[in-house]
Amino acid sequence: MKAVRIHDHGDISVLKWESIAKPQLDESGDDVLVRIVASSINHLDIWVRQGILGFPLPLILGSDGSGIIESCGQKVLDFHPGDEVIVQPLTFCGTCDHCLNGMENYCSEMGILGKTMNGTQCEYVQLKSYQLRKKPP
């Protein structure tokens, strides 16, 4: 698949349009493979590209996106292949006291797509089902 990645921090010249492996879905889990239809650029992408420290490189940028579900793990009940979805970029553990009380943004393992892990500026992204919302009609 194609993806916009950075291997170093810097100006716009560090953006690379590359061919990389398409994510392989674990059919037994609760992950969803989404074909990205739209991904926007926001301030986070610029900050990460310019050098917010402590994040893994190379990295696919993009925290905002929407797409169509290509496949779902067996534990996914609320989504099906063909569903149009909007990506919710926050990631969290789901098991700590904060998460169990609906305060996922306080999770010590909280992350954001395109910052702490690969994002949406690619053709396909593998996500947890909790990171998706069905596109309104």
Chimera marker file (.cmm) of the C-alpha trace (Angstrom):
<marker_set name="trace">
<marker id="1" x="0.000" y="0.000" z="0.000" r="1" g="1" b="0" radius="0.5"/>
<marker id="2" x="1.026" y="3.642" z="-0.294" r="1" g="1" b="0" radius="0.5"/>
<marker id="3" x="1.566" y="5.867" z="2.744" r="1" g="1" b="0" radius="0.5"/>
<marker id="4" x="2.950" y="9.279" z="3.680" r="1" g="1" b="0" radius="0.5"/>
<marker id="5" x="5.736" y="8.653" z="6.197" r="1" g="1" b="0" radius="0.5"/>
<marker id="6" x="8.509" y="10.534" z="7.890" r="1" g="1" b="0" radius="0.5"/>
<marker id="7" x="11.873" y="8.982" z="8.789" r="1" g="1" b="0" radius="0.5"/>
<marker id="8" x="13.299" y="12.213" z="10.217" r="1" g="1" b="0" radius="0.5"/>
<marker id="9" x="11.897" y="15.445" z="11.602" r="1" g="1" b="0" radius="0.5"/>
<marker id="10" x="12.104" y="18.641" z="9.590" r="1" g="1" b="0" radius="0.5"/>
<marker id="11" x="10.416" y="20.735" z="6.937" r="1" g="1" b="0" radius="0.5"/>
<marker id="12" x="8.015" y="19.484" z="4.275" r="1" g="1" b="0" radius="0.5"/>
<marker id="13" x="10.873" y="17.762" z="2.426" r="1" g="1" b="0" radius="0.5"/>
<marker id="14" x="10.906" y="14.942" z="5.027" r="1" g="1" b="0" radius="0.5"/>
<marker id="15" x="7.477" y="13.708" z="3.849" r="1" g="1" b="0" radius="0.5"/>
<marker id="16" x="7.909" y="10.517" z="1.807" r="1" g="1" b="0" radius="0.5"/>
<marker id="17" x="5.271" y="8.834" z="-0.389" r="1" g="1" b="0" radius="0.5"/>
<marker id="18" x="6.234" y="5.178" z="0.029" r="1" g="1" b="0" radius="0.5"/>
<marker id="19" x="5.095" y="1.647" z="-0.663" r="1" g="1" b="0" radius="0.5"/>
<marker id="20" x="4.859" y="-0.372" z="2.546" r="1" g="1" b="0" radius="0.5"/>
<marker id="21" x="3.170" y="-3.608" z="3.633" r="1" g="1" b="0" radius="0.5"/>
<marker id="22" x="-0.610" y="-3.541" z="3.990" r="1" g="1" b="0" radius="0.5"/>
<marker id="23" x="-1.704" y="-4.327" z="7.573" r="1" g="1" b="0" radius="0.5"/>
<marker id="24" x="-2.696" y="-7.967" z="8.075" r="1" g="1" b="0" radius="0.5"/>
<marker id="25" x="-5.805" y="-8.362" z="10.192" r="1" g="1" b="0" radius="0.5"/>
<marker id="26" x="-5.847" y="-10.948" z="12.998" r="1" g="1" b="0" radius="0.5"/>
<marker id="27" x="-9.186" y="-12.594" z="12.180" r="1" g="1" b="0" radius="0.5"/>
<marker id="28" x="-9.648" y="-13.829" z="15.772" r="1" g="1" b="0" radius="0.5"/>
<marker id="29" x="-9.421" y="-10.408" z="17.448" r="1" g="1" b="0" radius="0.5"/>
<marker id="30" x="-11.331" y="-7.138" z="17.771" r="1" g="1" b="0" radius="0.5"/>
<marker id="31" x="-9.428" y="-5.193" z="15.121" r="1" g="1" b="0" radius="0.5"/>
<marker id="32" x="-10.898" y="-3.723" z="11.954" r="1" g="1" b="0" radius="0.5"/>
<marker id="33" x="-9.150" y="-3.107" z="8.624" r="1" g="1" b="0" radius="0.5"/>
<marker id="34" x="-10.298" y="0.190" z="7.087" r="1" g="1" b="0" radius="0.5"/>
<marker id="35" x="-9.632" y="1.367" z="3.534" r="1" g="1" b="0" radius="0.5"/>
<marker id="36" x="-8.999" y="5.081" z="3.978" r="1" g="1" b="0" radius="0.5"/>
<marker id="37" x="-11.084" y="7.281" z="1.668" r="1" g="1" b="0" radius="0.5"/>
<marker id="38" x="-10.186" y="10.683" z="3.154" r="1" g="1" b="0" radius="0.5"/>
<marker id="39" x="-7.458" y="11.921" z="5.491" r="1" g="1" b="0" radius="0.5"/>
<marker id="40" x="-6.928" y="15.552" z="6.381" r="1" g="1" b="0" radius="0.5"/>
<marker id="41" x="-3.905" y="17.476" z="7.576" r="1" g="1" b="0" radius="0.5"/>
<marker id="42" x="-4.106" y="19.346" z="10.863" r="1" g="1" b="0" radius="0.5"/>
<marker id="43" x="-1.762" y="21.100" z="13.274" r="1" g="1" b="0" radius="0.5"/>
<marker id="44" x="-0.712" y="17.817" z="14.931" r="1" g="1" b="0" radius="0.5"/>
<marker id="45" x="0.743" y="16.539" z="11.650" r="1" g="1" b="0" radius="0.5"/>
<marker id="46" x="2.822" y="19.694" z="11.311" r="1" g="1" b="0" radius="0.5"/>
<marker id="47" x="4.078" y="19.539" z="14.910" r="1" g="1" b="0" radius="0.5"/>
<marker id="48" x="5.018" y="15.856" z="14.657" r="1" g="1" b="0" radius="0.5"/>
<marker id="49" x="6.801" y="16.432" z="11.335" r="1" g="1" b="0" radius="0.5"/>
<marker id="50" x="8.707" y="19.378" z="12.814" r="1" g="1" b="0" radius="0.5"/>
<marker id="51" x="10.002" y="17.352" z="15.725" r="1" g="1" b="0" radius="0.5"/>
<marker id="52" x="7.834" y="16.686" z="18.755" r="1" g="1" b="0" radius="0.5"/>
<marker id="53" x="10.233" y="14.313" z="20.474" r="1" g="1" b="0" radius="0.5"/>
<marker id="54" x="9.687" y="10.833" z="21.792" r="1" g="1" b="0" radius="0.5"/>
<marker id="55" x="7.638" y="9.294" z="19.019" r="1" g="1" b="0" radius="0.5"/>
<marker id="56" x="8.518" y="6.305" z="16.863" r="1" g="1" b="0" radius="0.5"/>
<marker id="57" x="10.065" y="6.784" z="13.427" r="1" g="1" b="0" radius="0.5"/>
<marker id="58" x="9.352" y="5.989" z="10.690" r="1" g="1" b="0" radius="0.5"/>
<marker id="59" x="5.784" y="7.130" z="11.239" r="1" g="1" b="0" radius="0.5"/>
<marker id="60" x="2.673" y="7.440" z="9.069" r="1" g="1" b="0" radius="0.5"/>
<marker id="61" x="1.132" y="10.842" z="9.787" r="1" g="1" b="0" radius="0.5"/>
<marker id="62" x="-2.583" y="11.605" z="10.095" r="1" g="1" b="0" radius="0.5"/>
<marker id="63" x="-5.001" y="11.579" z="13.015" r="1" g="1" b="0" radius="0.5"/>
<marker id="64" x="-8.150" y="12.443" z="11.052" r="1" g="1" b="0" radius="0.5"/>
<marker id="65" x="-9.722" y="10.136" z="8.518" r="1" g="1" b="0" radius="0.5"/>
<marker id="66" x="-12.691" y="8.254" z="7.185" r="1" g="1" b="0" radius="0.5"/>
<marker id="67" x="-13.083" y="5.127" z="5.137" r="1" g="1" b="0" radius="0.5"/>
<marker id="68" x="-14.836" y="1.870" z="4.393" r="1" g="1" b="0" radius="0.5"/>
<marker id="69" x="-14.402" y="-1.294" z="6.441" r="1" g="1" b="0" radius="0.5"/>
<marker id="70" x="-12.695" y="-4.019" z="4.443" r="1" g="1" b="0" radius="0.5"/>
<marker id="71" x="-12.674" y="-6.751" z="7.097" r="1" g="1" b="0" radius="0.5"/>
<marker id="72" x="-13.359" y="-7.314" z="10.803" r="1" g="1" b="0" radius="0.5"/>
<marker id="73" x="-12.014" y="-9.635" z="13.454" r="1" g="1" b="0" radius="0.5"/>
<marker id="74" x="-14.407" y="-12.240" z="14.872" r="1" g="1" b="0" radius="0.5"/>
<marker id="75" x="-14.916" y="-10.300" z="18.129" r="1" g="1" b="0" radius="0.5"/>
<marker id="76" x="-16.203" y="-7.199" z="16.295" r="1" g="1" b="0" radius="0.5"/>
<marker id="77" x="-20.000" y="-7.090" z="16.610" r="1" g="1" b="0" radius="0.5"/>
<marker id="78" x="-21.005" y="-3.508" z="15.766" r="1" g="1" b="0" radius="0.5"/>
<marker id="79" x="-19.312" y="-3.146" z="12.364" r="1" g="1" b="0" radius="0.5"/>
<marker id="80" x="-19.319" y="-5.082" z="9.106" r="1" g="1" b="0" radius="0.5"/>
<marker id="81" x="-17.386" y="-5.030" z="5.833" r="1" g="1" b="0" radius="0.5"/>
<marker id="82" x="-18.708" y="-2.209" z="3.665" r="1" g="1" b="0" radius="0.5"/>
<marker id="83" x="-19.655" y="0.077" z="6.578" r="1" g="1" b="0" radius="0.5"/>
<marker id="84" x="-18.599" y="3.695" z="6.067" r="1" g="1" b="0" radius="0.5"/>
<marker id="85" x="-16.786" y="4.948" z="9.165" r="1" g="1" b="0" radius="0.5"/>
<marker id="86" x="-15.112" y="7.967" z="10.726" r="1" g="1" b="0" radius="0.5"/>
<marker id="87" x="-11.871" y="7.433" z="12.649" r="1" g="1" b="0" radius="0.5"/>
<marker id="88" x="-11.653" y="8.489" z="16.304" r="1" g="1" b="0" radius="0.5"/>
<marker id="89" x="-7.882" y="8.931" z="16.783" r="1" g="1" b="0" radius="0.5"/>
<marker id="90" x="-7.566" y="8.377" z="20.554" r="1" g="1" b="0" radius="0.5"/>
<marker id="91" x="-6.152" y="5.049" z="21.755" r="1" g="1" b="0" radius="0.5"/>
<marker id="92" x="-6.256" y="3.789" z="25.335" r="1" g="1" b="0" radius="0.5"/>
<marker id="93" x="-5.909" y="0.596" z="27.392" r="1" g="1" b="0" radius="0.5"/>
<marker id="94" x="-9.570" y="0.132" z="28.338" r="1" g="1" b="0" radius="0.5"/>
<marker id="95" x="-8.698" y="-1.539" z="31.644" r="1" g="1" b="0" radius="0.5"/>
<marker id="96" x="-7.336" y="1.138" z="34.013" r="1" g="1" b="0" radius="0.5"/>
<marker id="97" x="-9.546" y="3.024" z="36.497" r="1" g="1" b="0" radius="0.5"/>
<marker id="98" x="-9.683" y="6.075" z="34.226" r="1" g="1" b="0" radius="0.5"/>
<marker id="99" x="-10.827" y="4.036" z="31.226" r="1" g="1" b="0" radius="0.5"/>
<marker id="100" x="-13.351" y="2.054" z="33.261" r="1" g="1" b="0" radius="0.5"/>
<marker id="101" x="-14.865" y="5.340" z="34.475" r="1" g="1" b="0" radius="0.5"/>
<marker id="102" x="-15.202" y="6.877" z="31.010" r="1" g="1" b="0" radius="0.5"/>
<marker id="103" x="-12.148" y="9.136" z="31.320" r="1" g="1" b="0" radius="0.5"/>
<marker id="104" x="-10.021" y="7.536" z="28.593" r="1" g="1" b="0" radius="0.5"/>
<marker id="105" x="-8.191" y="10.813" z="27.958" r="1" g="1" b="0" radius="0.5"/>
<marker id="106" x="-6.504" y="10.342" z="31.376" r="1" g="1" b="0" radius="0.5"/>
<marker id="107" x="-5.276" y="6.808" z="30.574" r="1" g="1" b="0" radius="0.5"/>
<marker id="108" x="-1.530" y="6.453" z="31.186" r="1" g="1" b="0" radius="0.5"/>
<marker id="109" x="-1.333" y="4.497" z="27.912" r="1" g="1" b="0" radius="0.5"/>
<marker id="110" x="-3.288" y="7.069" z="25.899" r="1" g="1" b="0" radius="0.5"/>
<marker id="111" x="-2.039" y="7.646" z="22.380" r="1" g="1" b="0" radius="0.5"/>
<marker id="112" x="-3.082" y="9.452" z="19.218" r="1" g="1" b="0" radius="0.5"/>
<marker id="113" x="-2.962" y="8.141" z="15.670" r="1" g="1" b="0" radius="0.5"/>
<marker id="114" x="-0.274" y="9.877" z="13.658" r="1" g="1" b="0" radius="0.5"/>
<marker id="115" x="1.637" y="10.825" z="16.797" r="1" g="1" b="0" radius="0.5"/>
<marker id="116" x="2.310" y="7.804" z="19.001" r="1" g="1" b="0" radius="0.5"/>
<marker id="117" x="1.452" y="5.223" z="16.329" r="1" g="1" b="0" radius="0.5"/>
<marker id="118" x="0.875" y="5.050" z="12.591" r="1" g="1" b="0" radius="0.5"/>
<marker id="119" x="-1.947" y="7.273" z="11.380" r="1" g="1" b="0" radius="0.5"/>
<marker id="120" x="-4.419" y="7.696" z="8.530" r="1" g="1" b="0" radius="0.5"/>
<marker id="121" x="-2.356" y="9.135" z="5.675" r="1" g="1" b="0" radius="0.5"/>
<marker id="122" x="-2.223" y="5.754" z="3.979" r="1" g="1" b="0" radius="0.5"/>
<marker id="123" x="-4.435" y="3.439" z="1.959" r="1" g="1" b="0" radius="0.5"/>
<marker id="124" x="-5.311" y="1.046" z="4.810" r="1" g="1" b="0" radius="0.5"/>
<marker id="125" x="-5.221" y="1.282" z="8.588" r="1" g="1" b="0" radius="0.5"/>
<marker id="126" x="-5.821" y="-1.381" z="11.222" r="1" g="1" b="0" radius="0.5"/>
<marker id="127" x="-7.747" y="-0.078" z="14.226" r="1" g="1" b="0" radius="0.5"/>
<marker id="128" x="-9.631" y="-1.256" z="17.284" r="1" g="1" b="0" radius="0.5"/>
<marker id="129" x="-13.392" y="-1.169" z="16.788" r="1" g="1" b="0" radius="0.5"/>
<marker id="130" x="-13.738" y="1.423" z="19.588" r="1" g="1" b="0" radius="0.5"/>
<marker id="131" x="-11.814" y="3.855" z="17.355" r="1" g="1" b="0" radius="0.5"/>
<marker id="132" x="-14.580" y="3.936" z="14.748" r="1" g="1" b="0" radius="0.5"/>
<marker id="133" x="-17.916" y="5.697" z="14.438" r="1" g="1" b="0" radius="0.5"/>
<marker id="134" x="-20.451" y="4.902" z="11.735" r="1" g="1" b="0" radius="0.5"/>
<marker id="135" x="-20.749" y="7.674" z="9.188" r="1" g="1" b="0" radius="0.5"/>
<marker id="136" x="-24.087" y="9.478" z="9.576" r="1" g="1" b="0" radius="0.5"/>
<marker id="137" x="-26.552" y="8.953" z="6.697" r="1" g="1" b="0" radius="0.5"/>
<link id1="1" id2="2" r="1" g="1" b="0" radius="0.2"/>
<link id1="2" id2="3" r="1" g="1" b="0" radius="0.2"/>
<link id1="3" id2="4" r="1" g="1" b="0" radius="0.2"/>
<link id1="4" id2="5" r="1" g="1" b="0" radius="0.2"/>
<link id1="5" id2="6" r="1" g="1" b="0" radius="0.2"/>
<link id1="6" id2="7" r="1" g="1" b="0" radius="0.2"/>
<link id1="7" id2="8" r="1" g="1" b="0" radius="0.2"/>
<link id1="8" id2="9" r="1" g="1" b="0" radius="0.2"/>
<link id1="9" id2="10" r="1" g="1" b="0" radius="0.2"/>
<link id1="10" id2="11" r="1" g="1" b="0" radius="0.2"/>
<link id1="11" id2="12" r="1" g="1" b="0" radius="0.2"/>
<link id1="12" id2="13" r="1" g="1" b="0" radius="0.2"/>
<link id1="13" id2="14" r="1" g="1" b="0" radius="0.2"/>
<link id1="14" id2="15" r="1" g="1" b="0" radius="0.2"/>
<link id1="15" id2="16" r="1" g="1" b="0" radius="0.2"/>
<link id1="16" id2="17" r="1" g="1" b="0" radius="0.2"/>
<link id1="17" id2="18" r="1" g="1" b="0" radius="0.2"/>
<link id1="18" id2="19" r="1" g="1" b="0" radius="0.2"/>
<link id1="19" id2="20" r="1" g="1" b="0" radius="0.2"/>
<link id1="20" id2="21" r="1" g="1" b="0" radius="0.2"/>
<link id1="21" id2="22" r="1" g="1" b="0" radius="0.2"/>
<link id1="22" id2="23" r="1" g="1" b="0" radius="0.2"/>
<link id1="23" id2="24" r="1" g="1" b="0" radius="0.2"/>
<link id1="24" id2="25" r="1" g="1" b="0" radius="0.2"/>
<link id1="25" id2="26" r="1" g="1" b="0" radius="0.2"/>
<link id1="26" id2="27" r="1" g="1" b="0" radius="0.2"/>
<link id1="27" id2="28" r="1" g="1" b="0" radius="0.2"/>
<link id1="28" id2="29" r="1" g="1" b="0" radius="0.2"/>
<link id1="29" id2="30" r="1" g="1" b="0" radius="0.2"/>
<link id1="30" id2="31" r="1" g="1" b="0" radius="0.2"/>
<link id1="31" id2="32" r="1" g="1" b="0" radius="0.2"/>
<link id1="32" id2="33" r="1" g="1" b="0" radius="0.2"/>
<link id1="33" id2="34" r="1" g="1" b="0" radius="0.2"/>
<link id1="34" id2="35" r="1" g="1" b="0" radius="0.2"/>
<link id1="35" id2="36" r="1" g="1" b="0" radius="0.2"/>
<link id1="36" id2="37" r="1" g="1" b="0" radius="0.2"/>
<link id1="37" id2="38" r="1" g="1" b="0" radius="0.2"/>
<link id1="38" id2="39" r="1" g="1" b="0" radius="0.2"/>
<link id1="39" id2="40" r="1" g="1" b="0" radius="0.2"/>
<link id1="40" id2="41" r="1" g="1" b="0" radius="0.2"/>
<link id1="41" id2="42" r="1" g="1" b="0" radius="0.2"/>
<link id1="42" id2="43" r="1" g="1" b="0" radius="0.2"/>
<link id1="43" id2="44" r="1" g="1" b="0" radius="0.2"/>
<link id1="44" id2="45" r="1" g="1" b="0" radius="0.2"/>
<link id1="45" id2="46" r="1" g="1" b="0" radius="0.2"/>
<link id1="46" id2="47" r="1" g="1" b="0" radius="0.2"/>
<link id1="47" id2="48" r="1" g="1" b="0" radius="0.2"/>
<link id1="48" id2="49" r="1" g="1" b="0" radius="0.2"/>
<link id1="49" id2="50" r="1" g="1" b="0" radius="0.2"/>
<link id1="50" id2="51" r="1" g="1" b="0" radius="0.2"/>
<link id1="51" id2="52" r="1" g="1" b="0" radius="0.2"/>
<link id1="52" id2="53" r="1" g="1" b="0" radius="0.2"/>
<link id1="53" id2="54" r="1" g="1" b="0" radius="0.2"/>
<link id1="54" id2="55" r="1" g="1" b="0" radius="0.2"/>
<link id1="55" id2="56" r="1" g="1" b="0" radius="0.2"/>
<link id1="56" id2="57" r="1" g="1" b="0" radius="0.2"/>
<link id1="57" id2="58" r="1" g="1" b="0" radius="0.2"/>
<link id1="58" id2="59" r="1" g="1" b="0" radius="0.2"/>
<link id1="59" id2="60" r="1" g="1" b="0" radius="0.2"/>
<link id1="60" id2="61" r="1" g="1" b="0" radius="0.2"/>
<link id1="61" id2="62" r="1" g="1" b="0" radius="0.2"/>
<link id1="62" id2="63" r="1" g="1" b="0" radius="0.2"/>
<link id1="63" id2="64" r="1" g="1" b="0" radius="0.2"/>
<link id1="64" id2="65" r="1" g="1" b="0" radius="0.2"/>
<link id1="65" id2="66" r="1" g="1" b="0" radius="0.2"/>
<link id1="66" id2="67" r="1" g="1" b="0" radius="0.2"/>
<link id1="67" id2="68" r="1" g="1" b="0" radius="0.2"/>
<link id1="68" id2="69" r="1" g="1" b="0" radius="0.2"/>
<link id1="69" id2="70" r="1" g="1" b="0" radius="0.2"/>
<link id1="70" id2="71" r="1" g="1" b="0" radius="0.2"/>
<link id1="71" id2="72" r="1" g="1" b="0" radius="0.2"/>
<link id1="72" id2="73" r="1" g="1" b="0" radius="0.2"/>
<link id1="73" id2="74" r="1" g="1" b="0" radius="0.2"/>
<link id1="74" id2="75" r="1" g="1" b="0" radius="0.2"/>
<link id1="75" id2="76" r="1" g="1" b="0" radius="0.2"/>
<link id1="76" id2="77" r="1" g="1" b="0" radius="0.2"/>
<link id1="77" id2="78" r="1" g="1" b="0" radius="0.2"/>
<link id1="78" id2="79" r="1" g="1" b="0" radius="0.2"/>
<link id1="79" id2="80" r="1" g="1" b="0" radius="0.2"/>
<link id1="80" id2="81" r="1" g="1" b="0" radius="0.2"/>
<link id1="81" id2="82" r="1" g="1" b="0" radius="0.2"/>
<link id1="82" id2="83" r="1" g="1" b="0" radius="0.2"/>
<link id1="83" id2="84" r="1" g="1" b="0" radius="0.2"/>
<link id1="84" id2="85" r="1" g="1" b="0" radius="0.2"/>
<link id1="85" id2="86" r="1" g="1" b="0" radius="0.2"/>
<link id1="86" id2="87" r="1" g="1" b="0" radius="0.2"/>
<link id1="87" id2="88" r="1" g="1" b="0" radius="0.2"/>
<link id1="88" id2="89" r="1" g="1" b="0" radius="0.2"/>
<link id1="89" id2="90" r="1" g="1" b="0" radius="0.2"/>
<link id1="90" id2="91" r="1" g="1" b="0" radius="0.2"/>
<link id1="91" id2="92" r="1" g="1" b="0" radius="0.2"/>
<link id1="92" id2="93" r="1" g="1" b="0" radius="0.2"/>
<link id1="93" id2="94" r="1" g="1" b="0" radius="0.2"/>
<link id1="94" id2="95" r="1" g="1" b="0" radius="0.2"/>
<link id1="95" id2="96" r="1" g="1" b="0" radius="0.2"/>
<link id1="96" id2="97" r="1" g="1" b="0" radius="0.2"/>
<link id1="97" id2="98" r="1" g="1" b="0" radius="0.2"/>
<link id1="98" id2="99" r="1" g="1" b="0" radius="0.2"/>
<link id1="99" id2="100" r="1" g="1" b="0" radius="0.2"/>
<link id1="100" id2="101" r="1" g="1" b="0" radius="0.2"/>
<link id1="101" id2="102" r="1" g="1" b="0" radius="0.2"/>
<link id1="102" id2="103" r="1" g="1" b="0" radius="0.2"/>
<link id1="103" id2="104" r="1" g="1" b="0" radius="0.2"/>
<link id1="104" id2="105" r="1" g="1" b="0" radius="0.2"/>
<link id1="105" id2="106" r="1" g="1" b="0" radius="0.2"/>
<link id1="106" id2="107" r="1" g="1" b="0" radius="0.2"/>
<link id1="107" id2="108" r="1" g="1" b="0" radius="0.2"/>
<link id1="108" id2="109" r="1" g="1" b="0" radius="0.2"/>
<link id1="109" id2="110" r="1" g="1" b="0" radius="0.2"/>
<link id1="110" id2="111" r="1" g="1" b="0" radius="0.2"/>
<link id1="111" id2="112" r="1" g="1" b="0" radius="0.2"/>
<link id1="112" id2="113" r="1" g="1" b="0" radius="0.2"/>
<link id1="113" id2="114" r="1" g="1" b="0" radius="0.2"/>
<link id1="114" id2="115" r="1" g="1" b="0" radius="0.2"/>
<link id1="115" id2="116" r="1" g="1" b="0" radius="0.2"/>
<link id1="116" id2="117" r="1" g="1" b="0" radius="0.2"/>
<link id1="117" id2="118" r="1" g="1" b="0" radius="0.2"/>
<link id1="118" id2="119" r="1" g="1" b="0" radius="0.2"/>
<link id1="119" id2="120" r="1" g="1" b="0" radius="0.2"/>
<link id1="120" id2="121" r="1" g="1" b="0" radius="0.2"/>
<link id1="121" id2="122" r="1" g="1" b="0" radius="0.2"/>
<link id1="122" id2="123" r="1" g="1" b="0" radius="0.2"/>
<link id1="123" id2="124" r="1" g="1" b="0" radius="0.2"/>
<link id1="124" id2="125" r="1" g="1" b="0" radius="0.2"/>
<link id1="125" id2="126" r="1" g="1" b="0" radius="0.2"/>
<link id1="126" id2="127" r="1" g="1" b="0" radius="0.2"/>
<link id1="127" id2="128" r="1" g="1" b="0" radius="0.2"/>
<link id1="128" id2="129" r="1" g="1" b="0" radius="0.2"/>
<link id1="129" id2="130" r="1" g="1" b="0" radius="0.2"/>
<link id1="130" id2="131" r="1" g="1" b="0" radius="0.2"/>
<link id1="131" id2="132" r="1" g="1" b="0" radius="0.2"/>
<link id1="132" id2="133" r="1" g="1" b="0" radius="0.2"/>
<link id1="133" id2="134" r="1" g="1" b="0" radius="0.2"/>
<link id1="134" id2="135" r="1" g="1" b="0" radius="0.2"/>
<link id1="135" id2="136" r="1" g="1" b="0" radius="0.2"/>
<link id1="136" id2="137" r="1" g="1" b="0" radius="0.2"/>
</marker_set>
